[in-house]
Amino acid sequence: TGVAKIMTGGSYEGVPAGKYKILITKRETDPSKYPPVDPEKDPKGYADYMANSKNEKLNTYELVDLKYSTMKSSPEEIEVVDGQENTKTIEVGPAIHTLKK
């Protein structure tokens, strides 16, 4: 479950009225590969961890069906109308766990 807001230029909430294609992606990195130290609490420990793990490949997984990830394949659109609360609920199905290539 998630909530998203449409932004203009990634900085300003909202967009001009019109039709928009909706793309949805969600990714997860293998949690066993996360740094075991907090960079803010232990900067040296974090730097040491990162220096020793540079050659280790992190597995990233797609969690939402890939059909929602491109302009060509996503079936989702929204029409934004001035003066209305423009909301849309989108059901993307169960989570998938596909290794990102």
N, CA, C and O atoms as CSV, one atom per row, in Angstrom:
chain,resi,resn,atom,element,x,y,z
A,1,THR,N,N,0.843,-1.173,0.000
A,1,THR,CA,C,0.000,0.000,0.000
A,1,THR,C,C,0.886,1.233,0.000
A,1,THR,O,O,1.896,1.279,0.702
A,2,GLY,N,N,0.515,2.212,-0.771
A,2,GLY,CA,C,1.287,3.444,-0.814
A,2,GLY,C,C,0.437,4.595,-1.291
A,2,GLY,O,O,-0.633,4.403,-1.868
A,3,VAL,N,N,0.922,5.783,-1.045
A,3,VAL,CA,C,0.249,7.002,-1.471
A,3,VAL,C,C,1.276,7.834,-2.218
A,3,VAL,O,O,2.431,7.933,-1.804
A,4,ALA,N,N,0.850,8.425,-3.314
A,4,ALA,CA,C,1.757,9.268,-4.098
A,4,ALA,C,C,1.060,10.577,-4.423
A,4,ALA,O,O,-0.165,10.639,-4.526
A,5,LYS,N,N,1.858,11.613,-4.580
A,5,LYS,CA,C,1.343,12.910,-5.017
A,5,LYS,C,C,2.014,13.253,-6.330
A,5,LYS,O,O,3.191,12.958,-6.538
A,6,ILE,N,N,1.258,13.877,-7.206
A,6,ILE,CA,C,1.830,14.327,-8.474
A,6,ILE,C,C,2.576,15.629,-8.207
A,6,ILE,O,O,2.055,16.544,-7.569
A,7,MET,N,N,3.794,15.691,-8.705
A,7,MET,CA,C,4.641,16.860,-8.498
A,7,MET,C,C,5.079,17.414,-9.853
A,7,MET,O,O,5.233,16.668,-10.819
A,8,THR,N,N,5.275,18.714,-9.910
A,8,THR,CA,C,5.810,19.356,-11.103
A,8,THR,C,C,7.299,19.576,-10.883
A,8,THR,O,O,7.705,20.197,-9.900
A,9,GLY,N,N,8.091,19.074,-11.784
A,9,GLY,CA,C,9.537,19.247,-11.674
A,9,GLY,C,C,10.123,18.597,-10.437
A,9,GLY,O,O,11.243,18.927,-10.049
A,10,GLY,N,N,9.399,17.679,-9.803
A,10,GLY,CA,C,9.888,17.006,-8.615
A,10,GLY,C,C,9.942,17.887,-7.387
A,10,GLY,O,O,10.384,17.437,-6.330
A,11,SER,N,N,9.499,19.149,-7.499
A,11,SER,CA,C,9.625,20.082,-6.379
A,11,SER,C,C,8.312,20.723,-5.949
A,11,SER,O,O,8.159,21.097,-4.787
A,12,TYR,N,N,7.370,20.854,-6.866
A,12,TYR,CA,C,6.155,21.602,-6.579
A,12,TYR,C,C,4.943,20.679,-6.640
A,12,TYR,O,O,4.734,19.963,-7.619
A,13,GLU,N,N,4.143,20.712,-5.562
A,13,GLU,CA,C,2.971,19.844,-5.501
A,13,GLU,C,C,1.931,20.289,-6.519
A,13,GLU,O,O,1.624,21.474,-6.648
A,14,GLY,N,N,1.398,19.305,-7.237
A,14,GLY,CA,C,0.359,19.576,-8.209
A,14,GLY,C,C,0.887,19.721,-9.622
A,14,GLY,O,O,2.087,19.880,-9.846
A,15,VAL,N,N,-0.034,19.663,-10.568
A,15,VAL,CA,C,0.287,19.813,-11.989
A,15,VAL,C,C,-0.856,20.567,-12.661
A,15,VAL,O,O,-1.961,20.621,-12.121
A,16,PRO,N,N,-0.605,21.146,-13.827
A,16,PRO,CA,C,-1.697,21.797,-14.568
A,16,PRO,C,C,-2.767,20.772,-14.962
A,16,PRO,O,O,-2.485,19.578,-15.063
A,17,ALA,N,N,-3.974,21.244,-15.180
A,17,ALA,CA,C,-5.062,20.377,-15.624
A,17,ALA,C,C,-4.664,19.676,-16.916
A,17,ALA,O,O,-3.974,20.246,-17.761
A,18,GLY,N,N,-5.109,18.433,-17.056
A,18,GLY,CA,C,-4.811,17.663,-18.260
A,18,GLY,C,C,-4.762,16.178,-17.960
A,18,GLY,O,O,-4.974,15.752,-16.824
A,19,LYS,N,N,-4.480,15.393,-18.995
A,19,LYS,CA,C,-4.362,13.942,-18.851
A,19,LYS,C,C,-2.901,13.572,-18.658
A,19,LYS,O,O,-2.014,14.118,-19.313
A,20,TYR,N,N,-2.668,12.639,-17.752
A,20,TYR,CA,C,-1.317,12.200,-17.430
A,20,TYR,C,C,-1.241,10.679,-17.368
A,20,TYR,O,O,-2.162,10.023,-16.882
A,21,LYS,N,N,-0.153,10.132,-17.858
A,21,LYS,CA,C,0.136,8.707,-17.751
A,21,LYS,C,C,0.757,8.500,-16.372
A,21,LYS,O,O,1.559,9.318,-15.922
A,22,ILE,N,N,0.390,7.413,-15.704
A,22,ILE,CA,C,0.910,7.106,-14.375
A,22,ILE,C,C,1.871,5.931,-14.473
A,22,ILE,O,O,1.522,4.869,-14.989
A,23,LEU,N,N,3.080,6.132,-13.975
A,23,LEU,CA,C,4.077,5.066,-13.904
A,23,LEU,C,C,4.281,4.726,-12.433
A,23,LEU,O,O,4.331,5.615,-11.583
A,24,ILE,N,N,4.396,3.438,-12.140
A,24,ILE,CA,C,4.547,2.988,-10.759
A,24,ILE,C,C,5.719,2.021,-10.680
A,24,ILE,O,O,5.778,1.035,-11.414
A,25,THR,N,N,6.645,2.316,-9.787
A,25,THR,CA,C,7.753,1.400,-9.535
A,25,THR,C,C,8.001,1.345,-8.033
A,25,THR,O,O,7.769,2.315,-7.311
A,26,LYS,N,N,8.469,0.213,-7.589
A,26,LYS,CA,C,8.913,0.069,-6.209
A,26,LYS,C,C,10.006,-0.983,-6.217
A,26,LYS,O,O,9.839,-2.071,-6.768
A,27,ARG,N,N,11.129,-0.640,-5.596
A,27,ARG,CA,C,12.271,-1.548,-5.586
A,27,ARG,C,C,12.746,-1.765,-4.160
A,27,ARG,O,O,12.526,-0.940,-3.273
A,28,GLU,N,N,13.399,-2.891,-3.972
A,28,GLU,CA,C,13.951,-3.229,-2.666
A,28,GLU,C,C,15.338,-3.816,-2.880
A,28,GLU,O,O,15.544,-4.623,-3.786
A,29,THR,N,N,16.279,-3.411,-2.051
A,29,THR,CA,C,17.618,-3.979,-2.099
A,29,THR,C,C,17.693,-5.063,-1.048
A,29,THR,O,O,17.124,-4.930,0.035
A,30,ASP,N,N,18.393,-6.129,-1.365
A,30,ASP,CA,C,18.542,-7.257,-0.447
A,30,ASP,C,C,18.932,-6.740,0.936
A,30,ASP,O,O,20.038,-6.230,1.114
A,31,PRO,N,N,18.028,-6.866,1.926
A,31,PRO,CA,C,18.306,-6.294,3.245
A,31,PRO,C,C,19.534,-6.893,3.928
A,31,PRO,O,O,20.099,-6.259,4.819
A,32,SER,N,N,19.958,-8.082,3.541
A,32,SER,CA,C,21.147,-8.668,4.164
A,32,SER,C,C,22.408,-7.917,3.751
A,32,SER,O,O,23.473,-8.106,4.340
A,33,LYS,N,N,22.282,-7.054,2.723
A,33,LYS,CA,C,23.437,-6.308,2.236
A,33,LYS,C,C,23.491,-4.884,2.790
A,33,LYS,O,O,24.444,-4.153,2.519
A,34,TYR,N,N,22.472,-4.483,3.566
A,34,TYR,CA,C,22.491,-3.126,4.117
A,34,TYR,C,C,23.662,-2.968,5.082
A,34,TYR,O,O,24.047,-3.925,5.752
A,35,PRO,N,N,24.225,-1.771,5.155
A,35,PRO,CA,C,25.309,-1.541,6.112
A,35,PRO,C,C,24.832,-1.817,7.539
A,35,PRO,O,O,23.747,-1.378,7.922
A,36,PRO,N,N,25.623,-2.532,8.321
A,36,PRO,CA,C,25.233,-2.855,9.696
A,36,PRO,C,C,25.458,-1.689,10.655
A,36,PRO,O,O,25.167,-1.797,11.846
A,37,VAL,N,N,25.974,-0.583,10.142
A,37,VAL,CA,C,26.247,0.572,10.999
A,37,VAL,C,C,25.543,1.811,10.468
A,37,VAL,O,O,25.349,1.960,9.262
A,38,ASP,N,N,25.169,2.687,11.371
A,38,ASP,CA,C,24.503,3.938,11.024
A,38,ASP,C,C,25.566,4.972,10.669
A,38,ASP,O,O,26.431,5.265,11.495
A,39,PRO,N,N,25.523,5.534,9.454
A,39,PRO,CA,C,26.565,6.484,9.049
A,39,PRO,C,C,26.615,7.749,9.914
A,39,PRO,O,O,27.668,8.376,10.035
A,40,GLU,N,N,25.484,8.120,10.510
A,40,GLU,CA,C,25.475,9.325,11.353
A,40,GLU,C,C,26.049,9.048,12.737
A,40,GLU,O,O,26.695,9.916,13.325
A,41,LYS,N,N,25.820,7.847,13.262
A,41,LYS,CA,C,26.306,7.517,14.607
A,41,LYS,C,C,27.738,7.001,14.604
A,41,LYS,O,O,28.469,7.175,15.579
A,42,ASP,N,N,28.133,6.370,13.514
A,42,ASP,CA,C,29.477,5.784,13.441
A,42,ASP,C,C,30.066,6.007,12.045
A,42,ASP,O,O,30.163,5.065,11.259
A,43,PRO,N,N,30.464,7.260,11.729
A,43,PRO,CA,C,30.963,7.557,10.388
A,43,PRO,C,C,32.173,6.721,9.984
A,43,PRO,O,O,32.274,6.300,8.831
A,44,LYS,N,N,33.097,6.473,10.925
A,44,LYS,CA,C,34.288,5.684,10.590
A,44,LYS,C,C,33.906,4.234,10.314
A,44,LYS,O,O,34.389,3.636,9.352
A,45,GLY,N,N,33.048,3.673,11.145
A,45,GLY,CA,C,32.606,2.291,10.935
A,45,GLY,C,C,31.892,2.136,9.602
A,45,GLY,O,O,32.072,1.140,8.901
A,46,TYR,N,N,31.071,3.138,9.255
A,46,TYR,CA,C,30.360,3.116,7.986
A,46,TYR,C,C,31.342,3.220,6.815
A,46,TYR,O,O,31.217,2.487,5.833
A,47,ALA,N,N,32.314,4.126,6.919
A,47,ALA,CA,C,33.315,4.296,5.860
A,47,ALA,C,C,34.112,3.009,5.675
A,47,ALA,O,O,34.391,2.606,4.545
A,48,ASP,N,N,34.478,2.364,6.780
A,48,ASP,CA,C,35.217,1.093,6.703
A,48,ASP,C,C,34.367,0.017,6.022
A,48,ASP,O,O,34.860,-0.728,5.174
A,49,TYR,N,N,33.085,-0.057,6.401
A,49,TYR,CA,C,32.189,-1.047,5.800
A,49,TYR,C,C,32.089,-0.822,4.291
A,49,TYR,O,O,32.203,-1.765,3.508
A,50,MET,N,N,31.873,0.439,3.889
A,50,MET,CA,C,31.717,0.746,2.471
A,50,MET,C,C,33.002,0.467,1.697
A,50,MET,O,O,32.947,-0.033,0.573
A,51,ALA,N,N,34.146,0.779,2.277
A,51,ALA,CA,C,35.430,0.543,1.600
A,51,ALA,C,C,35.666,-0.944,1.374
A,51,ALA,O,O,36.267,-1.333,0.373
A,52,ASN,N,N,35.197,-1.773,2.296
A,52,ASN,CA,C,35.413,-3.213,2.191
A,52,ASN,C,C,34.338,-3.926,1.371
A,52,ASN,O,O,34.476,-5.115,1.084
A,53,SER,N,N,33.287,-3.234,0.994
A,53,SER,CA,C,32.200,-3.904,0.276
A,53,SER,C,C,31.980,-3.339,-1.122
A,53,SER,O,O,30.945,-3.610,-1.732
A,54,LYS,N,N,32.919,-2.567,-1.643
A,54,LYS,CA,C,32.758,-1.918,-2.958
A,54,LYS,C,C,32.549,-2.919,-4.092
A,54,LYS,O,O,31.830,-2.625,-5.047
A,55,ASN,N,N,33.160,-4.086,-4.002
A,55,ASN,CA,C,33.055,-5.057,-5.091
A,55,ASN,C,C,31.862,-5.997,-4.935
A,55,ASN,O,O,31.621,-6.847,-5.793
A,56,GLU,N,N,31.126,-5.845,-3.855
A,56,GLU,CA,C,29.994,-6.725,-3.606
A,56,GLU,C,C,28.762,-6.222,-4.361
A,56,GLU,O,O,28.387,-5.057,-4.231
A,57,LYS,N,N,28.137,-7.094,-5.147
A,57,LYS,CA,C,26.970,-6.706,-5.938
A,57,LYS,C,C,25.729,-6.733,-5.057
A,57,LYS,O,O,25.462,-7.728,-4.383
A,58,LEU,N,N,24.974,-5.646,-5.063
A,58,LEU,CA,C,23.727,-5.596,-4.318
A,58,LEU,C,C,22.596,-6.071,-5.231
A,58,LEU,O,O,22.454,-5.587,-6.354
A,59,ASN,N,N,21.811,-7.000,-4.756
A,59,ASN,CA,C,20.664,-7.475,-5.520
A,59,ASN,C,C,19.493,-6.530,-5.279
A,59,ASN,O,O,19.107,-6.292,-4.135
A,60,THR,N,N,18.929,-5.995,-6.357
A,60,THR,CA,C,17.766,-5.116,-6.267
A,60,THR,C,C,16.599,-5.832,-6.931
A,60,THR,O,O,16.730,-6.394,-8.019
A,61,TYR,N,N,15.456,-5.801,-6.253
A,61,TYR,CA,C,14.273,-6.513,-6.732
A,61,TYR,C,C,13.152,-5.533,-7.062
A,61,TYR,O,O,12.915,-4.572,-6.331
A,62,GLU,N,N,12.468,-5.792,-8.174
A,62,GLU,CA,C,11.260,-5.054,-8.540
A,62,GLU,C,C,10.115,-5.663,-7.736
A,62,GLU,O,O,9.994,-6.886,-7.662
A,63,LEU,N,N,9.271,-4.818,-7.132
A,63,LEU,CA,C,8.156,-5.319,-6.323
A,63,LEU,C,C,6.794,-5.092,-6.966
A,63,LEU,O,O,5.790,-5.642,-6.514
A,64,VAL,N,N,6.761,-4.277,-8.029
A,64,VAL,CA,C,5.505,-4.007,-8.735
A,64,VAL,C,C,5.656,-4.525,-10.161
A,64,VAL,O,O,6.711,-4.375,-10.779
A,65,ASP,N,N,4.607,-5.128,-10.668
A,65,ASP,CA,C,4.600,-5.655,-12.038
A,65,ASP,C,C,5.214,-4.624,-12.993
A,65,ASP,O,O,4.834,-3.453,-12.987
A,66,LEU,N,N,6.157,-5.074,-13.802
A,66,LEU,CA,C,6.906,-4.176,-14.683
A,66,LEU,C,C,6.042,-3.470,-15.735
A,66,LEU,O,O,6.478,-2.479,-16.320
A,67,LYS,N,N,4.826,-3.966,-15.983
A,67,LYS,CA,C,3.973,-3.292,-16.970
A,67,LYS,C,C,3.638,-1.870,-16.541
A,67,LYS,O,O,3.288,-1.045,-17.384
A,68,TYR,N,N,3.737,-1.568,-15.259
A,68,TYR,CA,C,3.429,-0.221,-14.769
A,68,TYR,C,C,4.622,0.728,-14.853
A,68,TYR,O,O,4.497,1.900,-14.500
A,69,SER,N,N,5.773,0.244,-15.313
A,69,SER,CA,C,7.003,1.032,-15.210
A,69,SER,C,C,7.373,1.845,-16.455
A,69,SER,O,O,8.316,2.634,-16.402
A,70,THR,N,N,6.659,1.674,-17.569
A,70,THR,CA,C,7.013,2.435,-18.771
A,70,THR,C,C,5.787,3.134,-19.362
A,70,THR,O,O,4.648,2.709,-19.170
A,71,MET,N,N,6.061,4.212,-20.082
A,71,MET,CA,C,4.980,4.961,-20.736
A,71,MET,C,C,4.215,4.067,-21.707
A,71,MET,O,O,2.995,4.174,-21.833
A,72,LYS,N,N,4.933,3.197,-22.384
A,72,LYS,CA,C,4.309,2.349,-23.402
A,72,LYS,C,C,3.402,1.283,-22.788
A,72,LYS,O,O,2.343,0.983,-23.338
A,73,SER,N,N,3.810,0.707,-21.648
A,73,SER,CA,C,3.077,-0.450,-21.134
A,73,SER,C,C,2.113,-0.153,-19.983
A,73,SER,O,O,1.222,-0.960,-19.716
A,74,SER,N,N,2.265,0.974,-19.300
A,74,SER,CA,C,1.377,1.244,-18.164
A,74,SER,C,C,-0.043,1.540,-18.650
A,74,SER,O,O,-0.241,2.387,-19.521
A,75,PRO,N,N,-1.029,0.838,-18.084
A,75,PRO,CA,C,-2.410,1.094,-18.476
A,75,PRO,C,C,-3.040,2.256,-17.693
A,75,PRO,O,O,-4.182,2.634,-17.953
A,76,GLU,N,N,-2.299,2.811,-16.747
A,76,GLU,CA,C,-2.883,3.794,-15.836
A,76,GLU,C,C,-2.721,5.232,-16.322
A,76,GLU,O,O,-1.653,5.643,-16.775
A,77,GLU,N,N,-3.820,5.981,-16.211
A,77,GLU,CA,C,-3.831,7.405,-16.546
A,77,GLU,C,C,-4.697,8.121,-15.523
A,77,GLU,O,O,-5.515,7.508,-14.838
A,78,ILE,N,N,-4.503,9.423,-15.434
A,78,ILE,CA,C,-5.384,10.243,-14.600
A,78,ILE,C,C,-5.652,11.546,-15.343
A,78,ILE,O,O,-4.776,12.088,-16.016
A,79,GLU,N,N,-6.873,12.033,-15.207
A,79,GLU,CA,C,-7.196,13.341,-15.759
A,79,GLU,C,C,-7.345,14.303,-14.595
A,79,GLU,O,O,-8.205,14.121,-13.734
A,80,VAL,N,N,-6.512,15.319,-14.572
A,80,VAL,CA,C,-6.541,16.332,-13.525
A,80,VAL,C,C,-7.452,17.456,-13.995
A,80,VAL,O,O,-7.270,18.018,-15.075
A,81,VAL,N,N,-8.443,17.772,-13.157
A,81,VAL,CA,C,-9.428,18.804,-13.486
A,81,VAL,C,C,-9.305,19.930,-12.464
A,81,VAL,O,O,-9.285,19.678,-11.260
A,82,ASP,N,N,-9.224,21.179,-12.945
A,82,ASP,CA,C,-9.139,22.343,-12.049
A,82,ASP,C,C,-10.319,22.370,-11.087
A,82,ASP,O,O,-11.453,22.081,-11.469
A,83,GLY,N,N,-10.039,22.721,-9.836
A,83,GLY,CA,C,-11.096,22.922,-8.857
A,83,GLY,C,C,-11.668,21.649,-8.261
A,83,GLY,O,O,-12.615,21.716,-7.478
A,84,GLN,N,N,-11.125,20.497,-8.606
A,84,GLN,CA,C,-11.607,19.232,-8.055
A,84,GLN,C,C,-10.485,18.540,-7.292
A,84,GLN,O,O,-9.302,18.741,-7.564
A,85,GLU,N,N,-10.894,17.717,-6.327
A,85,GLU,CA,C,-9.906,16.874,-5.678
A,85,GLU,C,C,-9.693,15.690,-6.616
A,85,GLU,O,O,-10.593,14.872,-6.807
A,86,ASN,N,N,-8.530,15.606,-7.185
A,86,ASN,CA,C,-8.230,14.587,-8.184
A,86,ASN,C,C,-7.486,13.430,-7.514
A,86,ASN,O,O,-6.280,13.501,-7.280
A,87,THR,N,N,-8.220,12.382,-7.216
A,87,THR,CA,C,-7.597,11.210,-6.593
A,87,THR,C,C,-7.928,9.981,-7.416
A,87,THR,O,O,-8.927,9.940,-8.134
A,88,LYS,N,N,-7.073,8.985,-7.296
A,88,LYS,CA,C,-7.294,7.731,-8.004
A,88,LYS,C,C,-6.670,6.607,-7.194
A,88,LYS,O,O,-5.531,6.717,-6.740
A,89,THR,N,N,-7.408,5.543,-7.016
A,89,THR,CA,C,-6.880,4.347,-6.358
A,89,THR,C,C,-6.495,3.363,-7.442
A,89,THR,O,O,-7.279,3.071,-8.344
A,90,ILE,N,N,-5.274,2.855,-7.342
A,90,ILE,CA,C,-4.774,1.913,-8.344
A,90,ILE,C,C,-4.376,0.623,-7.646
A,90,ILE,O,O,-3.569,0.639,-6.717
A,91,GLU,N,N,-4.926,-0.470,-8.082
A,91,GLU,CA,C,-4.580,-1.788,-7.552
A,91,GLU,C,C,-3.575,-2.419,-8.501
A,91,GLU,O,O,-3.904,-2.717,-9.649
A,92,VAL,N,N,-2.357,-2.622,-8.030
A,92,VAL,CA,C,-1.299,-3.176,-8.902
A,92,VAL,C,C,-1.088,-4.667,-8.683
A,92,VAL,O,O,-0.155,-5.250,-9.235
A,93,GLY,N,N,-1.949,-5.290,-7.879
A,93,GLY,CA,C,-1.832,-6.726,-7.665
A,93,GLY,C,C,-0.831,-7.050,-6.556
A,93,GLY,O,O,-0.260,-6.154,-5.934
A,94,PRO,N,N,-0.634,-8.326,-6.327
A,94,PRO,CA,C,0.281,-8.741,-5.264
A,94,PRO,C,C,1.717,-8.370,-5.602
A,94,PRO,O,O,2.079,-8.231,-6.770
A,95,ALA,N,N,2.520,-8.213,-4.572
A,95,ALA,CA,C,3.939,-7.890,-4.771
A,95,ALA,C,C,4.630,-9.020,-5.519
A,95,ALA,O,O,4.386,-10.201,-5.270
A,96,ILE,N,N,5.484,-8.629,-6.425
A,96,ILE,CA,C,6.336,-9.595,-7.119
A,96,ILE,C,C,7.719,-9.466,-6.510
A,96,ILE,O,O,7.950,-8.553,-5.717
A,97,HIS,N,N,8.615,-10.320,-6.842
A,97,HIS,CA,C,9.981,-10.245,-6.311
A,97,HIS,C,C,10.929,-10.660,-7.422
A,97,HIS,O,O,11.555,-11.719,-7.369
A,98,THR,N,N,11.022,-9.785,-8.448
A,98,THR,CA,C,11.813,-10.079,-9.626
A,98,THR,C,C,13.147,-9.355,-9.530
A,98,THR,O,O,13.186,-8.152,-9.274
A,99,LEU,N,N,14.236,-10.081,-9.733
A,99,LEU,CA,C,15.562,-9.495,-9.689
A,99,LEU,C,C,15.694,-8.487,-10.809
A,99,LEU,O,O,15.445,-8.811,-11.971
A,100,LYS,N,N,16.091,-7.242,-10.467
A,100,LYS,CA,C,16.272,-6.189,-11.475
A,100,LYS,C,C,17.512,-6.495,-12.274
A,100,LYS,O,O,18.545,-6.862,-11.713
A,101,LYS,N,N,17.417,-6.345,-13.599
A,101,LYS,CA,C,18.543,-6.633,-14.482
A,101,LYS,C,C,19.337,-5.404,-14.765
A,101,LYS,O,O,20.326,-5.462,-15.495
